[in-house]
Structures are given as structure tokens and as C-alpha cells.
Amino acid sequence: MENWQSEYLQFTLYILLTVWFDQKGSPESKELDKAGSEGDEDQLVGQYARADSPAWAWARARGLRLWLLSNSLVLMMATIWVGSWFAQSVTGWSDYNSDQLVHGEPAQSWWQFLGTAHFWEATLQNWQSEFLAVGSMAVLAIYLRQCGSPESKPVGAPHTATGMEG
């Protein structure tokens, strides 16, 4: 569960942050003049929806319904992250209390367990490794190339090229 938790936290933040953060030279960044979220025309919603667009993208979809569709990927990733964090906390709590009882110590409630160094050490140790891996890939992708990879700009693109336009 610790691995799932850190993976889904990583991707949830990756999805969110790539909307708002831009880096000149990064293949993961939008072109700098297209920073932030895009308008209805770019997102093919409302009057700009095509015949093959999801029903929720059409002009009648507004408010909560459109917001849910517009954020469905990050909402699902965050839900899986929270669910795996909860599962990890319950399994860790069970294991922790088992060790407590073996050593003649009193068992703790789930809320008490959430405040222990044992829980946070296991949680943050995994987060650290995930963010180091993703952070190093994001920084190295600015200067290095991998032929054929969608995570890299074209081999012959200048270092300053941003996005897939090369």
C-alpha cells in the first residue's frame, strides 16, 4: 500500500502541476504562451464540442457536471491516492499494534497511530523516493534526449524548445 500511495500521489501532483508550471526546454511543459488551463475552444467544450465529444462536453453541460468531467483524471488519481493511504494506514496500524502487544505495550487507536513516527516514517520515506525520481526526470529531460520517447522532445530540437512542437 505504501508503494501505491506514493505512486498515485506522484501522478496526482504531476497532473496538477503540469497545468500550472512551465519550464522552458522541458518536453513536459506546454509552450510558454499557452500556460495555465485552456479556454473552451482549446478544450472542445460548450459550443466548440465536436460530434464525437463526450456528452458532458456539449453546451448544455455547465457547473458541477462540466467541472467533474474537466477534472475527472486528477479526481480519480486523488481518490485512489487517498484510498491507498487509508489502506496503508490501516495495515500499518494492525502491524504496529501486533508488535505493541508482543512487547507487552498497549495497543493504540487508529487516530493515535496516525500521530506516530512509525507511520510517518513509512509514508514519507516512500514519498521521498518517488519525488526524487520524478524530479530528476523532469530536470534531466530539459537537456537530455531519448529517441522515440513521448517523454522527450525530438533529438534535434534545441535545448530551449518547449513541448512536443520541438
DSSP file (Angstrom, degrees, kcal/mol; ACC not computed):
  #  RESIDUE AA STRUCTURE BP1 BP2  ACC     N-H-->O    O-->H-N    N-H-->O    O-->H-N    TCO  KAPPA ALPHA  PHI   PSI    X-CA   Y-CA   Z-CA
    1    1 A M     >        0   0    0      0, 0.0     4,-2.9     0, 0.0    87,-0.2   0.000 360.0 360.0 360.0 -34.3    0.0    0.0    0.0
    2    2 A E  H  >  +     0   0    0      1,-0.2     4,-2.2     2,-0.2     5,-0.2   0.914 360.0  47.2 -60.4 -41.5    2.9    2.4    0.7
    3    3 A N  H  > S+     0   0    0      2,-0.2     4,-2.3     1,-0.2    -1,-0.2   0.926 112.8  47.7 -66.9 -44.3    4.1    2.0   -2.9
    4    4 A W  H  > S+     0   0    0      1,-0.2     4,-2.8     2,-0.2     5,-0.3   0.932 110.8  53.2 -60.1 -44.9    0.6    2.5   -4.4
    5    5 A Q  H  X S+     0   0    0     -4,-2.9     4,-2.1    79,-0.2     5,-0.2   0.932 111.9  43.0 -57.5 -49.0    0.1    5.6   -2.2
    6    6 A S  H  X S+     0   0    0     -4,-2.2     4,-2.3     1,-0.2    -1,-0.2   0.876 113.3  52.7 -69.3 -35.6    3.3    7.2   -3.3
    7    7 A E  H  X S+     0   0    0     -4,-2.3     4,-2.3     2,-0.2    -2,-0.2   0.944 112.8  43.2 -63.6 -47.1    2.8    6.4   -6.9
    8    8 A Y  H  X S+     0   0    0     -4,-2.8     4,-2.2     2,-0.2    73,-0.2   0.834 113.1  51.6 -72.8 -30.9   -0.7    7.8   -7.0
    9    9 A L  H  X S+     0   0    0     -4,-2.1     4,-2.5    -5,-0.3     5,-0.3   0.928 109.8  51.9 -64.3 -44.0    0.3   10.9   -5.0
   10   10 A Q  H  X S+     0   0    0     -4,-2.3     4,-2.3     1,-0.2    -2,-0.2   0.937 113.6  41.8 -57.5 -50.0    3.1   11.4   -7.5
   11   11 A F  H  X S+     0   0    0     -4,-2.3     4,-2.6     2,-0.2    -1,-0.2   0.855 111.5  55.5 -71.5 -33.7    0.8   11.2  -10.5
   12   12 A T  H  X S+     0   0    0     -4,-2.2     4,-2.2     2,-0.2    -1,-0.2   0.954 113.8  40.6 -60.8 -49.0   -1.9   13.3   -9.0
   13   13 A L  H  X S+     0   0    0     -4,-2.5     4,-3.2     2,-0.2     5,-0.3   0.868 112.6  55.9 -68.0 -36.0    0.6   16.1   -8.3
   14   14 A Y  H  X S+     0   0    0     -4,-2.3     4,-2.0    -5,-0.3    -2,-0.2   0.932 109.5  46.2 -60.6 -46.4    2.2   15.6  -11.7
   15   15 A I  H  X S+     0   0    0     -4,-2.6     4,-0.5     2,-0.2    -2,-0.2   0.936 117.5  43.5 -62.4 -47.2   -1.1   16.1  -13.5
   16   16 A L  H >X S+     0   0    0     -4,-2.2     3,-1.0    -5,-0.2     4,-0.8   0.932 115.1  46.9 -64.8 -47.0   -2.0   19.2  -11.4
   17   17 A L  H 3X S+     0   0    0     -4,-3.2     4,-3.5     1,-0.3     3,-0.3   0.801 102.5  61.9 -72.2 -28.9    1.4   20.8  -11.6
   18   18 A T  H 3< S+     0   0    0     -4,-2.0    12,-0.3    -5,-0.3    -1,-0.3   0.673  99.6  58.7 -72.7 -12.7    1.9   20.4  -15.3
   19   19 A V  H << S+     0   0    0     -3,-1.0    17,-1.0    -4,-0.5    -1,-0.2   0.873 122.1  21.8 -73.4 -38.6   -1.2   22.5  -15.8
   20   20 A W  H  < S+     0   0    0     -4,-0.8     2,-0.4    -3,-0.3    -2,-0.2   0.755 108.5  75.3-106.3 -29.7    0.3   25.5  -14.0
   21   21 A F     <  -     0   0    0     -4,-3.5     2,-0.4    -5,-0.1     9,-0.3  -0.716  56.4-171.5 -92.7 137.8    4.1   25.1  -14.0
   22   22 A D        -     0   0    0     -2,-0.4     2,-0.4     7,-0.1     9,-0.1  -0.963   5.5-170.6-125.4 143.1    6.0   25.8  -17.2
   23   23 A Q    >   -     0   0    0     -2,-0.4     3,-2.3     7,-0.2     6,-0.3  -0.948  24.9-127.5-138.2 116.1    9.7   25.2  -17.9
   24   24 A K  T 3  S+     0   0    0     -2,-0.4   137,-0.2     1,-0.3   138,-0.1  -0.417  99.1  19.9 -59.6 126.8   11.5   26.5  -20.9
   25   25 A G  T 3  S+     0   0    0    135,-0.7    -1,-0.3     1,-0.3   136,-0.2   0.283  93.2 124.0  96.6 -10.1   13.2   23.5  -22.5
   26   26 A S    X   -     0   0    0     -3,-2.3   137,-2.1   134,-0.2     3,-1.1  -0.708  53.9-151.7 -89.3 132.0   11.1   20.8  -20.9
   27   27 A P  T 3  S+     0   0    0      0, 0.0    -1,-0.1     0, 0.0   125,-0.1   0.695  99.0  59.4 -70.4 -16.2    9.2   18.3  -23.2
   28   28 A E  T 3  S+     0   0    0    110,-0.2     2,-0.3   123,-0.1   136,-0.1   0.543  91.8  87.6 -86.1  -8.0    6.6   18.0  -20.4
   29   29 A S  S <  S-     0   0    0     -3,-1.1    -7,-0.1    -6,-0.3     3,-0.1  -0.655  77.7-121.5 -95.2 146.3    5.8   21.7  -20.5
   30   30 A K        -     0   0    0    -12,-0.3    -7,-0.2    -9,-0.3   133,-0.2  -0.326  53.2 -75.7 -68.4 164.9    3.2   23.4  -22.6
   31   31 A E    >   -     0   0    0      1,-0.1     3,-2.4   131,-0.1    -1,-0.2  -0.427  49.8-115.2 -60.6 144.1    4.5   26.1  -24.9
   32   32 A L  G >  S+     0   0    0      1,-0.3     3,-0.9     2,-0.2    -1,-0.1   0.764 113.9  56.6 -61.1 -28.2    5.1   29.2  -22.7
   33   33 A D  G 3  S+     0   0    0      1,-0.2    -1,-0.3     2,-0.0    -2,-0.1   0.485 104.5  55.2 -81.4  -0.6    2.5   31.3  -24.3
   34   34 A K  G <  S+     0   0    0     -3,-2.4    -1,-0.2     4,-0.0    -2,-0.2  -0.063  79.4 149.6-117.1  30.5   -0.2   28.6  -23.6
   35   35 A A    <   +     0   0    0     -3,-0.9   -15,-0.1    -5,-0.1   -16,-0.1  -0.210  46.1  15.9 -65.7 154.1    0.4   28.5  -19.8
   36   36 A G  S    S-     0   0    0    -17,-1.0     2,-0.1   -18,-0.1   -16,-0.1  -0.211 109.9 -26.2  81.5-171.8   -2.4   27.6  -17.4
   37   37 A S  S    S-     0   0    0      1,-0.1     2,-0.2    -2,-0.0   -18,-0.0  -0.406  70.6-121.7 -74.8 157.1   -5.7   26.0  -18.1
   38   38 A E        -     0   0    0      1,-0.1    -1,-0.1    -2,-0.1    -2,-0.0  -0.487  21.8-103.2 -99.3 166.8   -7.1   26.5  -21.6
   39   39 A G     >  -     0   0    0     -2,-0.2     4,-2.0     1,-0.1     5,-0.2  -0.177  42.4 -90.2 -80.8 177.8  -10.3   28.0  -22.8
   40   40 A D  H  >>S+     0   0    0      1,-0.2     5,-1.9     2,-0.2     4,-0.8   0.854 124.8  54.8 -58.1 -38.5  -13.5   26.3  -24.1
   41   41 A E  H >45S+     0   0    0      1,-0.2     3,-0.7     2,-0.2    -1,-0.2   0.932 110.4  44.6 -64.6 -44.9  -12.2   26.3  -27.7
   42   42 A D  H 345S+     0   0    0      1,-0.2    -1,-0.2     2,-0.1    -2,-0.2   0.843 117.5  45.6 -66.1 -33.4   -9.0   24.6  -26.8
   43   43 A Q  H 3<5S-     0   0    0     -4,-2.0    -1,-0.2     2,-0.1    -2,-0.2   0.442 106.7-126.3 -92.1  -0.8  -10.7   22.0  -24.6
   44   44 A L  T <<5 +     0   0    0     -4,-0.8     6,-0.3    -3,-0.7     2,-0.3   0.903  62.1 134.6  58.0  46.6  -13.5   21.3  -27.1
   45   45 A V    > < +     0   0    0     -5,-1.9     3,-1.8     4,-0.1    13,-0.2  -0.805  52.0   4.0-120.7 165.6  -16.4   22.0  -24.7
   46   46 A G  B >  S-a   58   0A   0     11,-2.7     3,-1.7    12,-0.3    13,-0.6  -0.414 135.7  -4.1  64.9-133.5  -19.6   24.0  -24.9
   47   47 A Q  T 3  S+     0   0    0      1,-0.3    -1,-0.3    11,-0.2    11,-0.1   0.637 135.3  60.4 -67.6 -13.5  -20.2   25.4  -28.4
   48   48 A Y  T <  S+     0   0    0     -3,-1.8    -1,-0.3     9,-0.2    -2,-0.2   0.427  75.9 121.6 -94.7  -0.3  -16.8   24.1  -29.5
   49   49 A A    <   -     0   0    0     -3,-1.7     2,-0.2     8,-0.2    -4,-0.1  -0.328  56.1-136.6 -63.0 144.5  -17.6   20.4  -28.8
   50   50 A R    >   -     0   0    0     -6,-0.3     3,-1.7     1,-0.1     7,-0.1  -0.487  26.8 -99.6 -96.7 171.4  -17.4   18.1  -31.7
   51   51 A A  T 3  S+     0   0    0      1,-0.3    -1,-0.1    -2,-0.2    -2,-0.1   0.818 125.0  47.2 -60.1 -31.3  -19.8   15.3  -32.8
   52   52 A D  T 3  S+     0   0    0      2,-0.0    -1,-0.3     3,-0.0     3,-0.1   0.319  87.2 115.5 -95.5   9.4  -17.5   12.7  -31.2
   53   53 A S  S <  S-     0   0    0     -3,-1.7     5,-0.1     1,-0.1    -9,-0.0  -0.425  80.0 -90.0 -72.8 152.1  -17.0   14.7  -27.9
   54   54 A P    >   -     0   0    0      0, 0.0     3,-2.0     0, 0.0     4,-0.4  -0.268  37.9-112.8 -58.7 151.2  -18.4   13.1  -24.6
   55   55 A A  G >  S+     0   0    0      1,-0.3     3,-1.3     2,-0.2     6,-0.2   0.833 115.9  61.1 -57.0 -34.1  -22.0   14.1  -23.9
   56   56 A W  G 3  S+     0   0    0      1,-0.3    -1,-0.3     4,-0.1   -10,-0.1   0.656  95.8  62.5 -69.9 -13.9  -20.8   16.1  -20.8
   57   57 A A  G <  S+     0   0    0     -3,-2.0   -11,-2.7   -12,-0.1    -1,-0.3   0.598  82.3 104.2 -86.7 -11.5  -18.7   18.4  -23.0
   58   58 A W  B X  S-a   46   0A   0     -3,-1.3     3,-2.0    -4,-0.4   -12,-0.3  -0.123  91.4 -93.6 -70.1 169.3  -21.7   19.8  -25.0
   59   59 A A  T 3  S+     0   0    0    -13,-0.6   -12,-0.1     1,-0.3    -1,-0.1   0.763 121.3  60.6 -56.8 -31.2  -23.1   23.2  -24.5
   60   60 A R  T 3  S+     0   0    0     -5,-0.1     2,-0.7   -14,-0.1    -1,-0.3   0.681  84.4  92.0 -74.3 -14.9  -25.8   22.0  -22.0
   61   61 A A    <   +     0   0    0     -3,-2.0     2,-0.3    -6,-0.2   -15,-0.1  -0.713  54.6 139.8 -84.0 115.6  -23.1   20.8  -19.6
   62   62 A R    >>  +     0   0    0     -2,-0.7     3,-0.9   -16,-0.0     4,-0.6  -0.885  43.0  14.2-142.4 172.5  -22.2   23.5  -17.2
   63   63 A G  H 3> S-     0   0    0     -2,-0.3     4,-2.4     1,-0.2     5,-0.2  -0.279 123.0  -2.3  64.5-137.5  -21.4   23.9  -13.5
   64   64 A L  H 3> S+     0   0    0      1,-0.2     4,-2.8     2,-0.2    -1,-0.2   0.864 132.0  56.0 -59.5 -41.1  -20.6   20.8  -11.4
   65   65 A R  H <> S+     0   0    0     -3,-0.9     4,-1.9     1,-0.2    -1,-0.2   0.928 112.2  41.4 -60.5 -46.9  -21.1   18.4  -14.3
   66   66 A L  H  X S+     0   0    0     -4,-0.6     4,-2.9     2,-0.2    -1,-0.2   0.882 113.5  54.0 -68.9 -37.9  -18.6   20.1  -16.5
   67   67 A W  H  X S+     0   0    0     -4,-2.4     4,-1.4     2,-0.2    -2,-0.2   0.914 108.2  50.2 -62.3 -42.5  -16.2   20.6  -13.6
   68   68 A L  H  < S+     0   0    0     -4,-2.8     4,-0.2     2,-0.2     3,-0.2   0.921 114.0  44.1 -62.3 -44.3  -16.3   16.9  -12.9
   69   69 A L  H >< S+     0   0    0     -4,-1.9     3,-1.1     1,-0.2     4,-0.3   0.918 112.7  52.6 -65.1 -42.6  -15.6   16.0  -16.5
   70   70 A S  H 3< S+     0   0    0     -4,-2.9    -1,-0.2     1,-0.2    -2,-0.2   0.744 122.2  30.3 -66.0 -23.9  -12.9   18.6  -16.7
   71   71 A N  T 3X S+     0   0    0     -4,-1.4     4,-2.5    -3,-0.2    -1,-0.2   0.136  82.7 116.9-120.6  18.4  -11.1   17.3  -13.6
   72   72 A S  H <> S+     0   0    0     -3,-1.1     4,-2.2    -4,-0.2     5,-0.2   0.847  74.5  52.5 -61.4 -37.2  -12.0   13.6  -13.8
   73   73 A L  H  > S+     0   0    0     -4,-0.3     4,-2.4     2,-0.2    -1,-0.2   0.963 114.4  39.5 -65.2 -51.6   -8.4   12.4  -14.2
   74   74 A V  H  > S+     0   0    0      1,-0.2     4,-2.6     2,-0.2     5,-0.2   0.864 114.5  54.9 -68.8 -33.8   -7.0   14.2  -11.2
   75   75 A L  H  X S+     0   0    0     -4,-2.5     4,-2.1     2,-0.2    -1,-0.2   0.913 110.8  45.1 -64.2 -41.6  -10.1   13.4   -9.1
   76   76 A M  H  X S+     0   0    0     -4,-2.2     4,-2.5    -5,-0.2     5,-0.2   0.928 113.8  48.9 -67.9 -43.9   -9.7    9.7   -9.8
   77   77 A M  H  X S+     0   0    0     -4,-2.4     4,-2.4     1,-0.2    -2,-0.2   0.916 112.7  48.2 -61.0 -42.6   -6.0    9.7   -9.1
   78   78 A A  H  X S+     0   0    0     -4,-2.6     4,-2.8     2,-0.2     5,-0.2   0.880 110.3  52.2 -65.8 -37.7   -6.5   11.6   -5.9
   79   79 A T  H  X S+     0   0    0     -4,-2.1     4,-2.6     2,-0.2    -2,-0.2   0.921 111.1  46.3 -64.0 -44.3   -9.3    9.2   -4.9
   80   80 A I  H  X S+     0   0    0     -4,-2.5     4,-2.6     2,-0.2     5,-0.2   0.898 112.8  51.4 -64.9 -39.1   -7.0    6.2   -5.4
   81   81 A W  H  X S+     0   0    0     -4,-2.4     4,-2.6   -73,-0.2    -2,-0.2   0.951 112.2  44.6 -62.1 -49.3   -4.2    8.0   -3.5
   82   82 A V  H  X S+     0   0    0     -4,-2.8     4,-2.6     1,-0.2    -2,-0.2   0.912 114.3  50.7 -62.2 -42.0   -6.4    8.7   -0.5
   83   83 A G  H  X S+     0   0    0     -4,-2.6     4,-2.5    -5,-0.2    -1,-0.2   0.910 112.8  44.9 -62.5 -42.6   -7.8    5.2   -0.6
   84   84 A S  H  X S+     0   0    0     -4,-2.6     4,-2.6     2,-0.2   -79,-0.2   0.852 111.9  52.9 -71.6 -33.2   -4.3    3.6   -0.7
   85   85 A W  H  X S+     0   0    0     -4,-2.6     4,-2.3    -5,-0.2    -2,-0.2   0.928 111.2  47.0 -64.0 -44.1   -3.1    6.0    2.0
   86   86 A F  H  X S+     0   0    0     -4,-2.6     4,-2.3     2,-0.2    -2,-0.2   0.933 112.8  48.6 -62.1 -46.1   -6.1    4.9    4.1
   87   87 A A  H  X S+     0   0    0     -4,-2.5     4,-2.6     1,-0.2     5,-0.2   0.903 111.8  49.9 -61.9 -40.9   -5.4    1.2    3.4
   88   88 A Q  H  X S+     0   0    0     -4,-2.6     4,-2.5   -87,-0.2    -1,-0.2   0.886 110.0  51.0 -64.4 -38.0   -1.7    1.7    4.2
   89   89 A S  H  X S+     0   0    0     -4,-2.3     4,-2.2     2,-0.2    -2,-0.2   0.896 112.0  46.6 -67.4 -38.5   -2.6    3.4    7.5
   90   90 A V  H  X S+     0   0    0     -4,-2.3     4,-2.3     2,-0.2    -2,-0.2   0.930 115.7  44.1 -69.6 -45.4   -5.0    0.5    8.5
   91   91 A T  H  X S+     0   0    0     -4,-2.6     4,-2.3     2,-0.2    -2,-0.2   0.900 115.9  48.4 -67.4 -38.4   -2.5   -2.3    7.6
   92   92 A G  H  X S+     0   0    0     -4,-2.5     4,-2.9    -5,-0.2    -1,-0.2   0.891 110.5  51.6 -65.1 -39.2    0.3   -0.3    9.3
   93   93 A W  H  X S+     0   0    0     -4,-2.2     4,-2.7    -5,-0.2     5,-0.2   0.915 110.2  48.8 -62.4 -44.8   -1.8    0.2   12.4
   94   94 A S  H  X S+     0   0    0     -4,-2.3     4,-1.9     2,-0.2    -2,-0.2   0.929 114.6  44.7 -61.5 -46.4   -2.6   -3.5   12.6
   95   95 A D  H  X S+     0   0    0     -4,-2.3     4,-2.1     2,-0.2    -2,-0.2   0.904 113.2  51.1 -64.4 -42.6    1.1   -4.4   12.2
   96   96 A Y  H  X S+     0   0    0     -4,-2.9     4,-2.4     1,-0.2    -2,-0.2   0.924 111.1  47.3 -61.7 -46.1    2.1   -1.8   14.7
   97   97 A N  H  X S+     0   0    0     -4,-2.7     4,-2.5     2,-0.2    -1,-0.2   0.844 108.2  56.1 -66.6 -32.9   -0.4   -3.0   17.3
   98   98 A S  H  X S+     0   0    0     -4,-1.9     4,-2.0    -5,-0.2    -1,-0.2   0.933 110.2  45.1 -62.1 -45.3    0.7   -6.5   16.8
   99   99 A D  H  X S+     0   0    0     -4,-2.1     4,-1.7     2,-0.2    -2,-0.2   0.892 111.0  54.5 -64.2 -39.7    4.2   -5.5   17.6
  100  100 A Q  H  <>S+     0   0    0     -4,-2.4     5,-3.2     1,-0.2    -2,-0.2   0.937 109.9  45.9 -58.7 -47.3    3.0   -3.5   20.6
  101  101 A L  H ><5S+     0   0    0     -4,-2.5     3,-1.5     1,-0.2    -1,-0.2   0.875 108.4  55.6 -66.5 -38.1    1.2   -6.5   22.1
  102  102 A V  H 3<5S+     0   0    0     -4,-2.0    -1,-0.2     1,-0.3    -2,-0.2   0.857 111.1  45.9 -60.6 -35.4    4.2   -8.8   21.5
  103  103 A H  T 3<5S-     0   0    0     -4,-1.7    -1,-0.3    -3,-0.2    -2,-0.2   0.237 120.7-107.8 -94.2  13.3    6.3   -6.4   23.5
  104  104 A G  T < 5S+     0   0    0     -3,-1.5    -3,-0.2     1,-0.2    -2,-0.1   0.682  76.0 134.4  72.8  17.8    3.7   -6.0   26.3
  105  105 A E      < -     0   0    0     -5,-3.2    -1,-0.2    -6,-0.2     2,-0.1  -0.656  61.7 -98.1 -96.6 155.4    2.8   -2.5   25.3
  106  106 A P        -     0   0    0      0, 0.0    -1,-0.1     0, 0.0     2,-0.1  -0.426  38.6-110.8 -73.0 147.7   -0.8   -1.3   25.0
  107  107 A A        -     0   0    0     -2,-0.1     2,-0.3    -7,-0.1   -10,-0.1  -0.366  32.0-136.6 -70.4 156.3   -2.5   -1.2   21.6
  108  108 A Q        -     0   0    0    -15,-0.2   -11,-0.1    -2,-0.1    -1,-0.1  -0.834  14.0-111.0-115.8 154.3   -3.2    2.2   20.1
  109  109 A S     >  -     0   0    0     -2,-0.3     4,-2.5     1,-0.1     5,-0.2  -0.308  36.0-106.2 -72.3 165.6   -6.3    3.6   18.3
  110  110 A W  H  > S+     0   0    0      1,-0.2     4,-2.0     2,-0.2     5,-0.1   0.916 122.7  52.6 -59.8 -43.0   -6.1    4.3   14.6
  111  111 A W  H  > S+     0   0    0      1,-0.2     4,-0.6     2,-0.2    -1,-0.2   0.894 109.9  48.3 -60.8 -40.3   -6.0    8.1   15.3
  112  112 A Q  H >4 S+     0   0    0      1,-0.2     3,-1.2     2,-0.2    -1,-0.2   0.909 108.4  54.6 -65.1 -41.1   -3.2    7.6   17.8
  113  113 A F  H >< S+     0   0    0     -4,-2.5     3,-2.0     1,-0.3     6,-0.4   0.877  99.0  61.9 -60.3 -37.5   -1.3    5.5   15.2
  114  114 A L  H 3< S+     0   0    0     -4,-2.0    -1,-0.3     1,-0.3    -2,-0.2   0.730 102.7  52.6 -61.5 -20.8   -1.6    8.4   12.7
  115  115 A G  T << S+     0   0    0     -3,-1.2    -1,-0.3    -4,-0.6    -2,-0.2   0.394  88.9 106.6 -94.1   2.5    0.4   10.5   15.1
  116  116 A T  S <> S-     0   0    0     -3,-2.0     4,-1.7    -4,-0.2     5,-0.2  -0.503  73.4-131.2 -85.6 152.5    3.3    8.1   15.5
  117  117 A A  H  > S+     0   0    0      1,-0.2     4,-2.7     2,-0.2     5,-0.3   0.826 107.3  64.5 -64.4 -32.0    6.8    8.5   14.0
  118  118 A H  H  > S+     0   0    0      2,-0.2     4,-1.8     1,-0.2    -1,-0.2   0.928 104.6  43.9 -57.9 -47.5    6.4    4.9   12.7
  119  119 A F  H  > S+     0   0    0     -6,-0.4     4,-2.1     1,-0.2    -1,-0.2   0.941 117.2  43.8 -64.3 -48.7    3.5    5.8   10.4
  120  120 A W  H  X S+     0   0    0     -4,-1.7     4,-2.9     1,-0.2     5,-0.3   0.821 109.9  55.7 -71.8 -31.1    5.0    9.0    9.1
  121  121 A E  H  X S+     0   0    0     -4,-2.7     4,-1.9     2,-0.2    -1,-0.2   0.938 111.2  44.5 -64.7 -45.3    8.5    7.5    8.6
  122  122 A A  H  X S+     0   0    0     -4,-1.8     4,-1.1    -5,-0.3    -2,-0.2   0.900 118.1  45.0 -64.4 -40.7    7.0    4.7    6.4
  123  123 A T  H  X S+     0   0    0     -4,-2.1     4,-1.8     1,-0.2     3,-0.3   0.961 117.1  41.0 -69.0 -53.1    4.8    7.2    4.5
  124  124 A L  H  X S+     0   0    0     -4,-2.9     4,-2.5     1,-0.2    -2,-0.2   0.786 106.8  62.8 -71.6 -28.0    7.4   10.0    3.9
  125  125 A Q  H  X S+     0   0    0     -4,-1.9     4,-1.5    -5,-0.3    -1,-0.2   0.918 108.0  43.6 -62.9 -41.8   10.2    7.6    3.0
  126  126 A N  H  X S+     0   0    0     -4,-1.1     4,-2.0    -3,-0.3    -2,-0.2   0.912 111.9  52.6 -68.8 -42.3    8.3    6.4    0.0
  127  127 A W  H  X S+     0   0    0     -4,-1.8     4,-2.7     1,-0.2     5,-0.3   0.911 105.9  55.9 -59.1 -41.9    7.2    9.9   -1.0
  128  128 A Q  H  X S+     0   0    0     -4,-2.5     4,-2.0     1,-0.2    -1,-0.2   0.923 108.0  46.4 -58.0 -47.0   10.8   11.0   -0.9
  129  129 A S  H  X S+     0   0    0     -4,-1.5     4,-1.9     1,-0.2    -1,-0.2   0.889 113.0  49.7 -66.6 -37.9   12.0    8.3   -3.3
  130  130 A E  H  X S+     0   0    0     -4,-2.0     4,-2.6     1,-0.2     5,-0.3   0.936 112.3  46.0 -66.0 -46.3    9.1    9.0   -5.8
  131  131 A F  H  X S+     0   0    0     -4,-2.7     4,-2.5     1,-0.2     5,-0.2   0.835 110.4  53.9 -69.5 -31.4    9.6   12.7   -5.9
  132  132 A L  H  X S+     0   0    0     -4,-2.0     4,-2.3    -5,-0.3    -1,-0.2   0.928 111.4  46.3 -64.2 -44.4   13.4   12.3   -6.3
  133  133 A A  H  X S+     0   0    0     -4,-1.9     4,-2.0     2,-0.2    -2,-0.2   0.943 117.8  40.6 -64.4 -49.1   12.8   10.0   -9.3
  134  134 A V  H  X S+     0   0    0     -4,-2.6     4,-2.6     2,-0.2    -2,-0.2   0.909 115.2  52.0 -68.4 -41.5   10.2   12.3  -11.0
  135  135 A G  H  X S+     0   0    0     -4,-2.5     4,-2.2    -5,-0.3     5,-0.2   0.911 110.4  47.7 -61.5 -43.2   12.1   15.5  -10.1
  136  136 A S  H  X S+     0   0    0     -4,-2.3     4,-2.8    -5,-0.2     5,-0.2   0.890 111.9  50.5 -67.6 -37.4   15.3   14.2  -11.6
  137  137 A M  H  X S+     0   0    0     -4,-2.0     4,-2.2    -5,-0.2    -2,-0.2   0.927 110.4  50.1 -63.8 -43.2   13.5   13.0  -14.8
  138  138 A A  H  < S+     0   0    0     -4,-2.6     4,-0.4     2,-0.2    -2,-0.2   0.908 116.2  41.1 -62.1 -42.5   11.8   16.4  -15.2
  139  139 A V  H >X S+     0   0    0     -4,-2.2     3,-1.2     1,-0.2     4,-0.5   0.926 116.0  48.0 -73.0 -44.9   15.1   18.3  -14.8
  140  140 A L  H >X S+     0   0    0     -4,-2.8     4,-2.9     1,-0.2     3,-1.0   0.819 101.6  65.5 -67.1 -29.8   17.2   15.9  -17.0
  141  141 A A  H 3< S+     0   0    0     -4,-2.2    12,-0.4     1,-0.2    -1,-0.2   0.676  89.7  67.9 -66.8 -16.3   14.5   15.9  -19.8
  142  142 A I  H <4 S+     0   0    0     -3,-1.2    -1,-0.2    -4,-0.4    -2,-0.2   0.877 119.6  15.8 -68.2 -36.1   15.3   19.6  -20.3
  143  143 A Y  H << S+     0   0    0     -3,-1.0    -2,-0.2    -4,-0.5     2,-0.2   0.713 116.2  68.3-110.9 -28.2   18.8   18.7  -21.7
  144  144 A L     <  -     0   0    0     -4,-2.9     2,-0.3    15,-0.0     9,-0.3  -0.554  62.8-151.2 -98.7 162.6   18.9   15.0  -22.5
  145  145 A R        -     0   0    0     -2,-0.2     2,-0.3     7,-0.1    -3,-0.0  -0.904  12.8-163.0-130.5 155.2   17.0   13.1  -25.2
  146  146 A Q    >   -     0   0    0      7,-0.4     3,-2.2    -2,-0.3     6,-0.2  -0.891  32.2-123.0-138.2 110.5   15.7    9.6  -25.9
  147  147 A C  T 3  S+     0   0    0     -2,-0.3     6,-0.0     1,-0.3    -2,-0.0  -0.244  92.8   6.3 -54.1 126.1   14.9    8.8  -29.5
  148  148 A G  T 3  S+     0   0    0      1,-0.3    -1,-0.3     4,-0.1     5,-0.0   0.363  93.8 131.3  85.1  -4.9   11.3    7.8  -30.0
  149  149 A S    X   -     0   0    0     -3,-2.2     3,-1.5     4,-0.1    -1,-0.3  -0.667  53.2-149.0 -86.1 132.4   10.1    8.6  -26.4
  150  150 A P  T 3  S+     0   0    0      0, 0.0    -1,-0.1     0, 0.0    -3,-0.0   0.631  99.6  64.0 -70.4 -10.7    7.0   10.6  -26.0
  151  151 A E  T 3  S+     0   0    0     -5,-0.1     2,-0.3     2,-0.1  -123,-0.1   0.431 100.3  62.5 -88.9   0.1    8.6   11.9  -22.8
  152  152 A S  S <  S-     0   0    0     -3,-1.5    -7,-0.1    -6,-0.2     3,-0.1  -0.920  82.4-120.4-125.4 148.9   11.4   13.6  -24.7
  153  153 A K        -     0   0    0    -12,-0.4    -7,-0.4    -2,-0.3    -4,-0.1  -0.416  59.3 -67.7 -75.6 165.6   11.5   16.3  -27.3
  154  154 A P    >   -     0   0    0      0, 0.0     3,-1.8     0, 0.0    -1,-0.2  -0.189  46.9-116.1 -55.8 147.7   12.9   15.4  -30.7
  155  155 A V  T 3  S+     0   0    0      1,-0.3    -2,-0.1    -3,-0.1    -8,-0.0   0.837 114.1  45.4 -55.7 -38.1   16.6   14.6  -30.7
  156  156 A G  T 3  S+     0   0    0      2,-0.0    -1,-0.3   -11,-0.0   -11,-0.0   0.431  86.5 114.1 -89.4   1.3   17.5   17.5  -33.0
  157  157 A A  S <  S-     0   0    0     -3,-1.8     9,-0.1     1,-0.1    -4,-0.1  -0.427  74.7-104.7 -72.1 146.5   15.3   20.1  -31.1
  158  158 A P    >   -     0   0    0      0, 0.0     3,-1.6     0, 0.0    -1,-0.1  -0.288  27.8-111.5 -67.5 158.2   17.2   22.9  -29.4
  159  159 A H  T 3  S+     0   0    0      1,-0.3    -2,-0.1   -16,-0.0   -15,-0.0   0.805 117.6  56.4 -58.4 -29.7   17.5   22.9  -25.6
  160  160 A T  T 3  S+     0   0    0      6,-0.1  -135,-0.7     2,-0.1    -1,-0.3   0.595  79.6 113.3 -82.2  -9.8   15.2   25.8  -25.3
  161  161 A A    <   -     0   0    0     -3,-1.6     2,-0.4  -136,-0.2    -8,-0.1  -0.382  52.8-158.3 -64.0 138.4   12.3   24.1  -27.3
  162  162 A T        +     0   0    0   -137,-0.1     3,-0.5  -138,-0.1     4,-0.3  -0.923  47.4   1.9-120.6 144.3    9.3   23.5  -25.0
  163  163 A G  S >  S-     0   0    0   -137,-2.1     3,-0.8    -2,-0.4  -133,-0.1  -0.159 105.0 -55.1  76.0-173.5    6.5   21.0  -25.5
  164  164 A M  T 3  S+     0   0    0      1,-0.2    -1,-0.2   -11,-0.1  -134,-0.1   0.526 117.6  84.8 -82.4  -6.5    6.2   18.5  -28.3
  165  165 A E  T 3         0   0    0     -3,-0.5    -1,-0.2     1,-0.1    -2,-0.1   0.801 360.0 360.0 -66.7 -26.1    6.5   21.1  -31.0
  166  166 A G    <         0   0    0     -3,-0.8    -5,-0.2    -4,-0.3    -1,-0.1   0.484 360.0 360.0  70.4 360.0   10.3   20.8  -30.7
